[in-house]
Amino acid sequence: MVLLVSMFSIAPVDLPPWFSALSIALNSDVDLDVSRIERVPMSTLPIICFRDGSPPLPDTLNTSLKDSATSGINGLDVEQCFPMQKNITMKLTNNQISPGVWYIGLFNGIGPTRTQSKMIIRGPSYSFIANISVEACTNSMMRGDFCNSSVYPLSCAASVVSNALEAKVNKSMLENLVTCKSNFEAFCVHEGVPNFFSLDIMNVAEEIIITATNIRFNVTGSNDISLMCFVRHGAMPSVTSNDYSIDISKSPLVIHSPLIGRWYISIVPVNLTKTQDNNVRVCYSVESQVPQCPLGKAGPNCTMDSYLLQTFVRRGSTPFESYYLPVVGGVSYDSANFPLEPLLENSSYIGEPDNVWTYFLLDIPRGAAGGNIHIQLSSDMKISYEVYARFGGLPSLDSWDYYYANKTRRSDPSVFFTLYDSSDAKVNFYIMYAREGTWGIGLRHLNTSSDSMKGLTSMSISLERCPKRCSSHGECKFSFDASGLTSYSFCSCDRNHGGFDCSIEIVTHQGHVRQSIFLIVSNAAAILPAYWALRKKALAEWVLYTSSGISSGLYHACDVGTWCALNYNVLQFMDFWLSFMAVISTFIYLATIDEVLKRAIHTAVAILTALMAATKATRSSNVILVIVIGALGLFIGWLIEISTKYRSLSFSIGISFNFSQCFQTIKRWIYNLAKTLLRRYHWAFALAGFLALAMAAISWTLETSETYWFWHSIWHITIYTSSFFFLCSKANIEDTENQLPTNGNYELTHQDSLPRTG
């Protein structure tokens, strides 16, 4: 896979459940010393980011970028970014990362200015060659770095409830109880030898109960048994890497509100009582119970209300933009807002009044991982709810991904939680780049007094492409990742704002006015060459300089957002095309040739410069190319003038082979040519023109995204001034100053550049 990154690029990697390792090898033309990374501005620093489940967003990073990517990825739930290097090679095993879709993002600089619209983009572009390979186990029951660990799946089916479980679990949960067991009745292993099991949770469940039964030794005389159980979601567990652990021989392991997906279980016999028989093994059976609440209920003992949210696609919107409403009667489907009070009338406050929840379940469809969950609450009184969100399960006070309680208690440490409104009567926040799959939203009732229930509270949950509609300072755009299967959105901010939501003011109003005045008014320098061309009756050049100055002013007026007389692309084409033509026409004007030939050269140049302006007009190389074309036009004009006005070296009748005479003839010809050139131009003006042209070239090279307005204004002034000096450098020479020689020697002669009428 070959990528050219001028701003950013995102590529997904889909890891199947049976993968063993992910190998990444990137080769690029980035020449960056990681040890001196602090000296590189963040706005120009190329970085590589990894994130599980949805595209990365490096603008929200609050950590420094000092580590190398070769140090590896630490943690499964957070985005990690590293400075890009010339060569990056890493290998991540299924013990480090979990199966699913991983997103790799390549960014050419981060910070508020990354999304700011720029008049020019004069930063470096990098090319990457990425070789991403996924190693997988041929046997779906094998796992581990080398596919040498057997994993026994637990098969699930509805089961008969035991008396012991019936005493612990609410009766409504028992109606949906699922028991999962291995196909093998018992496992007998030595001390320290683990057995691995997998359990798939397909829907939202209240808890998982993992127990070991029929525990015994294969020999008599041993009775001290200890079975350590390690459980991990999405990846193989170990002593050091696990989500839950317990001595399962003493009590079962209970996981409340488990995440949807695959859970891996490891059971290891430890601290066995030694006997003279070294072949002692412990035998056991494993089973798990997954109690689920009936439809419409959730939480501990199924006492809380739960609502499935139905998706309603917004009309005329970008892909996957939608809002969610509960599937209950009395809710209007014409609005994205729905009242909470009718949904909470049946909530029970018996028992723990501070632990009453209402849950909402919504689904982010496949391909919409680049969208943002937008949650709003508004009330005519003080809001008496806390909002918790969790991917793949129901949230609680102990298990959540994002939450908002009040102004001081919220998910600030989470880089993908963006809060916009925080008041007593209104809450407005986004979950950025939400992962695909099931999300659980929980409302925790702060208190259940009758006074707090008098206010009317409405809620809206929607999937939007850009947060806060780019704060009304930009345009929401969307694109697709390298696979073309997932769309992600981003803000293209205006000239004065930046940030991932265009909420950061980069250029103040006064600065914007100053930049606009500089860029527009500086085109008044076109008056100088236009005036001189009109004075010399060079009407074609006068039209070019006048049109170039006007079109450049109109283009920059539109570019800075002041006023657009025509379509932006039309104005940009006219500005660059006429600018190219004006520079080249200055050179052609300096050649004294017939007007017919001059029109032919102008026509050829017009076609060539039109192609340049229509295809990548903003390339820096165009400046050099235009000057080369102009100089070439002047040289061709000189050649045409010489070929039409003068004869070739002529000799007397009878060819002379006298070398001395030939040398004197050539010397005299060169002398006359130099004398004619000295008379043809005012070299003081020509020198001033070259100095102004050099200043224009320097100002062009000094242009950056931040200083463009200043140096480009200097460019306007110096390039038009150089044209003025070059026009002034052309001298008027009469035809009578030089005549054709009669003695056979070759000399240059002059004639008026203006055609005569008889």
N, C-alpha and C positions, 0 to 999 in steps of 0.2 A: 504494500500500500504506500503510495507516494502522495504527500500532502505539501501544498504551498501555503504557508501561513503568513498573511499580512496583518490580520487582526486576531482571529481565533478559529479553531476547528475542533469538532467533537466527534469521537468515534466510539461506538459501543462494542463490547465484547460479551457475548452470551456464553456463560459457563454452565454446562449441563450438570445435573446432580452427581453424575459418576466421574466428574473430572478429577484428575490427580494433581495437576500443576499447570500454571499459566506462565509462559515464557514470553518476555517482551524484549525486543532488540530494536533500538532507534538509532539511526545515524542521521546527522544533520550537519549543516554548515555553520552552526552556532559556535563561536569561539569565545567561551566564557570561562574565566577562572573562578571556581567556586570559593576559593579562599579570599577573593577580593570582591565578593558579591555585594557587600555593603556600599561600595562606591558606585554601583550601577543604579540609576534612578528606577523606581518601581514602574514608572510609566513606559519604560523601554525594556524592561527585563523579561526575556522569554522564559516561560514556566510551563511545567507539565503538571496536571492535576488528575487525581483519581477519586472517584466516588461510586459508591454502591447504590444501584437502584435508580438514579436520576442524574442528569448532567451536573457537572461542578459549576460553582459560581465563585471564582477566586476574589471578586471584589469585596466579599464579606469576610475575608480572612482577617483575624486579629492576632496572628502569630507571624514571627519573622521567618524568612526563607533562607535558612543557613545550612540545612541538612542536604545531603546529596540524595538523589533518587535511588542510587544503588544501596542506600542504607535500608531500603525496604519500606513497606507500608505497615504502620502500627495501628491496630484498631480496625474494626469493621464498620462502625457506624458514623464516622466522621470523614469529611473531605480532607484530603491531604495533597499539598502542592510542593513541588521541588523546582529549583532552578534548572533550566534546560542546559544540557551539556552536549558536547560534540558526539559522544557515544554513550548510550545508556543501555545496560543489560541487566535484567533482573528476572528472578524466578520466584513465583509465589505459589505455595502449595495449598492444598485444601485444608491444612491446619491453620493457615494464615488468613485466607479469605473464603467467603462462602459462595456457593453456587448462585446463579442468577445473572442479571445484566450489570456489568461494570462499565462505567463511562470514563473514557480517557480524553481529557481536554488539553489542547495546546493553545496557549495564549501568548500573544506578542505584546506583553506589557499589561499591567493591571492598574487599577485606581480609578478615580472619578473621570479622568479624561478619556478612558477607554471607550466609553459610549458617546462621548461628545462629538457632534458633527464638526468636521474640520474642513476649512477651505482647501487645504492640501493635505496629503498624507505623504510625508517625506521621511518616513522611518524605514528601517531595514525590513526586508522580507526574508523569511527563512524557509528552506525546503527540508522536508523530513522524509526519510525512507523507514517505514515501520514494518517489522516482521513479528507478527503476533501468532503464536502457536499454542494450542490447548492440548495437553496430554490427558487422555482419559483411560480409565480402566476398561478392558474388554469385557470383564465380568461385572455386571451391575451390582453384585453383592460384595464386591471388593472395594476397599478404600485405603487411604494412606498415601504417603509420598511415593511409595513404590508399588502400590496396589497389592500389598501383602497382608492386609487386615480384612478379615471377613466381617461383613455387617449383615446381621439377621433381621429382616423386616418383621415387624409385629403386625399380624393380620387382625383387622378389626371386624367386629360383628356385634349386633345387639345381644345383650346377655341377661341372664337371670341375676337379680340382685341378691347378694348375700345378706344375712342378718346383721353382720358387723358393719357393712357399708350402709345399710338402710338406717342404722342408728346415727350415722355421721352426716348423711346427705339429705337435703330437703326432698320431700316426696315428689314435687313437680320436676326436679332434676332427674329422678330415677326413671321417669317416663322416656327420657332420651339418652339413657346411659348406653355407652358403647364400651365394650371390653376388647382389648387388643392383646394377642398372645403370639408367641413364636410357634412355628410349625414343629419345633423340637420340644419334647416334653421336659427335658432336663439338660443342663450343661454341667460337666465336671471338669474342673481346671485346677492346675497347681497354683500355689501362692504367687501373687504378682503377675499372673497371666490374665490380661483383660479380655473380655468378650464385648463386642459392639453390637448394638441394636439400633434400629431406626423406627421412628413413629411419625406418621404423616397426619397433621391436623389440617383438615380441609375447610372447616368453618369456624366461626367464633365459638369458642368453648369457655366454660367457666373455670375449669381447672383440669389438671392432669394428676392422677394418683398412680404412682409407680411402686409396685410392691414386688418383693422376692418371696416365693413360696417354696415349700418342700426343701428347705435348706438342710443338708446333711453331709456327712463325710462318707467317702467310699470305703473307709476302714473304721474299725471300732477303736475306742480308746481316746478319741479326740472329741471335745465338746465346746471348745472356745472358737467361735466363728465370728468373723468380721468381714462384711462385704461393703466396700466403698463404691458408691454410685456417683458418677459424674455425668452431668447432662449439659448439652450445649445446643443452641439453635443454629442450624445452618452449616455447622462445621463439626469436625471430629473433636470430641472432648479429651482432655488430659488432666493430669494433676494440677498443672499450672494454668491451663486454659479451659475454663468451664464457666457456665452460668449458674449452676446449682450443684451442690454436693452434699452427701449425707451417708451415714452408715445404714444402708438399707436393711441390714439384718436386724437392726434394733427397731426401726419404724419406717413406714413408707415415706416416699418423697412426694410432697404435694406442691404443685406449681399452679399458682392462681393466675387467672387470665392469661393463658399461654398464647404466644404468637402463632398465627397461621403459618404453616410451612412444615419443613421436615426437622424433627428433633433427633439428635443422636445421643445414645445412652451407652455409657461404659461402666461395666461392673468388674471390680478387681478384688479378689480375696487377699486380705492382708492380715499379718500378725497371727498366723495359724499356730496352734499349739503343736510343737514338734514331737514326733514319735520316732522310734527306731526305724520305722518304715518310711523311706524317703519318697515313696510313691503316693503319699497322702494327697488327696484332692478333695475339694469341696464341690458339692453338687447343689444346684438350685434351679428353680423355674422363675421366669419373669413374665409379669403381666401388668397391664395398665388399664385404668378405667378413665374414661373421658365423659363426665356428665355434662349435659347441655341443657340450657333452659328452654322452655317452650317458646314458640314464636311470640314476640312482644314483651318478653321478660329477659332480664339480665341481672348481673351483679350477684353478690353473696346471697345464697339461698333463693335466687331468682325473685327477689322482692322488688327490684327496680324495673322501671319501664324502659323499653328499647324500641326504636323506630327505624325501619328501613327507609332510606331516602331514595326517591326515584329521580332519575336524570332527565332534565329538560334542556334540549339543545337550544342555544340562542339563535334567533333568526338573523341571517346575513352576517354572521360573525366568522372569525377565523376558526380553523379546525379545533375541535374538542372544547370550545368555550361553551359552558353550560352552567345551569344552577340546579340545586337539589331541593326537593320538597318531600315531607313525610307522606307516606302512603296511608292516609287516614281521611275520614270524612271531615268536611268543614274547612278544608284548606283550599284557597283559591290558587289555581294553576297559572293565572295570568301575571302573577308577581313573584319575584324571587324571595320576598319576605313572607314569613309565616309567623303567626302569634304563638307564644309559648304557653300562655295560661290554659287554653283548652287542652293542651297535651299534658299538662301537669295536674289537672283536676283530680285524677285518680291516683296520684302518687301517695304512698303511705309514709307517714312520719312516725310510725310507732317504732320504738326501740332506740335508735340513735338519730336524733334530729339533725345532728351536724354531719351525718354520713348518708345523706339522701342524694341519689344521682338519677339523672335522666340521660340515656344514651341514644346516639344517632350513628347509623352505619351507612357509609357511602363507598362507592367503588370508583377508582380512577382507572379508566380503560387503557388497554394496551396501546402504546404509541403516544400517550399523553403525559409522559414523565417530565416534559418541559413546561408543564403548566403550573399554576400557583393556586392553592386553596385559599379562598378569601372568606373570612368569617367576620360577621358584624352582629353586634347586639345594640339595641337602642331601647330606651325606656323613658316614660314620662316621670319616673321617679328614679331613685338610686337603684342601680342594677344589683341584684342580690344573688348573682351566680358567679362561679369560677368556671373557666373553660379549659378543658384538658383534651389533648389530641394524641393519638397513638396509632402507628402503622401496624396493621396485622393483628390487632386485638383491642380489647376494651381498656381504656385508661383507668388509673386509680391514683391515689395519693403517693403510692410507691412506684408505680410503673407508668411513665408517660414520656413522650418525645418532645412535646411543646405544651406550654400552659400559660394562662394569664389569670392571675388572681386579683391584683390591683396595680396601682401605679408603681409600687416598689417591689412587688413580687411577680415576676414574669420570666420568660425564657430568654433572658439577655445572653447567657453563655452560648445559646444555640445560634449559630451564624445564619441559619435559614429561617429565623423567626423575625418578621419585620412588623413592628407596631407603629401605627399611624395616629390613631385617636385613643386617648386614654383619659376618660373622665367618669364622673359618677353615673352619667346617664348614657354614655356611648362608649363602645369598644369596637375597634376596627384593626384587624391584623391579617397578615398573609403568612402562609407556610410556603416558602419558595421551593420551586421545582419538586413538587410532591411525587413520591414514588408511586409506581403503578401497583394497583391492588386495593385491598380493603383497608379503609381507615375508620377508626372509632373515635367519635367526638363525645365527650362526657361533660354534662353540666352538673356541677356540684352546687347544691342549694346551701347558701351560707347560713340561713336561718329559716325557720318554718312558722314564724309568728304571723298572725293574721294581718298585721299592719304592713308587713313587707310584701304581702301577696296582693295588695290593692293596685299596685302599679301595673300598667300594661307594657309588656316587653315583647319586642319582635326580634326575630333572628333571620339571618340569611347566610347560606353556605353556597358558594359558587366556585367554579373552576375557571380562572381567567388566565389570559396569556401574559399580560404585563401588569405589574403591581401599580395600583393607583392610576392606571391608564397613562403611565409615564409622567405623572404629575402635571399633565397638560403642558409639558415642555419638550415633547418629543413625539416620535411616531413609533407605535408598536409594530414590530416586524417579527416574522417567524421564518424558520428555516428547518431543514431536516439534517439529521446526523449523517455520517458517512454511509450508513446502511440504507438510508432512505425510509426507515420504518418508524422512526420517532421524530416528532416535531418539537422544537423548542423555541421559545420566544425570547426576544430581547428588545430593549429600548434603543432607538436611534435618536439621541437627544439633539436639541437645537444647538446653535453656536455658543450659547451662554450657559448651558447647564450640562451636567454629567452625572455619573453614578448609575447603578443598575436600574434605578427608577427615575432618573433625571431630576432628582430632588436637590442636588447640590449645585449651588450657583458658583460657576467658575469665573464668569466675566460679569462684572456689575453693569448696571444700566449706563452709568457714566462711561465706563470702559467700552461698552458696546457703541455708544454714540461717538466716542473718540476714534475707535477703529473704523467705523463707517465713514466718518468724515475723511480720514486719511486715505482710505482705499478709493473713495469716489472722487474726491477733489484732486488727488494727485494726477488723475488723467487729464487735467487741464494743461499739463505739459505738452500735450499733442498740438496745442496752438502754435508752438514755436516752429516745428517743421511744416505744419499746414500753411502758416503765414508765408514762409520763405518759398514754398512750392507755388503758392498762388502768385507771389511777386514775380517769380521767374516764368510764369505762365505754364508751369508743369501741372496741368489740370488733373491728370490721372493720379499723380502723387498726392495732390491736394485732397482729392476725394478719399484716397486711402487713409491718409493721416487723420482727416476729420472723422471718417466713419469708424476708424479704429479707436480713437479717443472716446467717441460717443458710446459705441458698443461695449467698451471696457467699463465705462462708468455705469451703464445700465446693468451689465452682468454682475458687478460687485454690489450694486444696490440690491439686486435680487439675492445675491449670495449671502449677504449679511442680514437678510430678512427685512429690509426696509420697504422695497416695492419691486414687483416683478412686472415689467412691461410686456414680456412675452414668456413663453415656456422656458423653464430654467435651462433645459438641454439646448434649446435654440440659442439662448443668449450665450451660453458657454461656447458653443461652436462658433458663433459669430465673433466673439472676443478673441479666441485663439487663432482663428483663420485670418482675420484682418490684421492681427498683430504679426503673424508670420509673414503675411504679404507686405506689410509696411516695412519690416526689416529688410526683406529681400529686395523690394523695390528701391530702397535707398542705395543699395549696391549697384543695381542695374542703371539707376539714374546717373551714376558716376561715369558710365561708359558712353562715349559719344558715337552712337550708331544710328542708322536709319530708323525712323519710327515704325516702319513695317516689321523690321527684325525685332525691335523692342516689344511690339505687341505680341509677336510669336513667343518670345521668351516669357512675357507676362502670362500668356495663356498656359504654357507648360507649367510654370511655377504655381499658378492658381490651382491647377488640377492636383499637383503634388501636395501643396499645403492643405488643400481641402481634405485629402485622405489622411494627412497627419492630424488635423483637427478633429476628424470624425473617429479616429481610432487612437485611444490613449493619448489625448491631447496634453495631459498634465505630466507626461514623462519628462524628467530632468534632461534627458539626452536630446530632447527636441530643440533646446536652446542652441546647443552646439551644432545640431543638424541644420537649423535655419541659417546660422552664420556661415556654415560651410556651403550651403546652397547659394547664399548671397554672394560669397566670394567667388564661387564657381561661375555664377552668372556674370559677374564683373570680368572675370578672366575670359569667358567666352565672348563677351562684348569686345574686349580688346583684340582677341584673335580675329573676330569678324571685321573689326575696323582695319586692322593691319592687312588682312587678305583682300579687302575691297579698295583700300586707298593706295596701297603701295605695291610695287612690283617686287618680285623676288630679286635676290642678288643678281645683277646683270653684268655681264662682262662684254668687253669689246669683241669685235668680230674675230673669230679665231680664239679658241680656248687657251687661256694662259695658265701654265703650270708653275708660275713663279710664286713660291710660298710666301715670300716677303710681301708681294703685292696683295695677295689674298688676305694676309693678316692685317695689313693697313686698311683694307676695305672693310673688314669685319669690325675693326676697332673704331673706324669712323661711323659705322652704322650704330654701334652700341652708344657712342657718344651722342649722336643725334637723338637716339631713343631716350636716353636719360635727360637730355636737354628738353625734349618735348614733354616728358612727364613732369619735370620741374615747372614748366610753364602751364601745364594742364591743370594743376591743383595748387590751392593755397595751403601749404603744408602746416602752417600754424593751426588753421582750423581742423585739418585732418588729424594732427596730433591731439587736439582737444577732443575730437570725436572718438579717437581710440581710447583716451583716458576715461571718457564717460562710458564707453562700452565696457571697459575693464571694471569700472565701478558697478555697472549693471550686472555683470557676470558674478562679481563678489556678492552683491546683495542677493542674487538668486541662490547661491550656494549657502548663504547664511540663513535662509528661510527654514523655519521649523513650524510645527503646528502652533506653538505658543507665540512666536514672534513673526508669524506670517504677515500680519496686518502692517507692521512697520517696514520690514525689509521689502515687501512687495510694493509698498507705496514708493520707496526709494527706487525700486526697479522701474516703476512707471516714469518717474522723473528722469532718471539717468538714461533710459533707453530712448525716450523721445528727444532728450537733449543731445545725445550722440547722433541721432538722425539729423537734427538741426545743424550740428557742426559739420557733418559730412556733406550736407547739401550746400553749406556755405563754402566748403573747400573746393568746389568745382569752379574753375576760372573760365571766362569767356575769351576765346582765342579766334582771331579772324583767319579766314582762309589764306589771306595774302602773307601771313607770317612765314609760311613754309611753302616752297614750291618744289616740284619734282626736279631733281638734278638733271643737268644735260650732259654731264661728263661720264655717265654710266655708273656712278656711285649710288648706292641705295641709302636714302634718308627718309625719315618720318616727316610727314606734312600734316597740317591741321585743316579742318573745315568746320564751319558752324554746325552745331548739333541741331539747330532749328531748320526745317526745310524752307527753301526759298520758293516764292511764286513768281513766275515770269510775267 
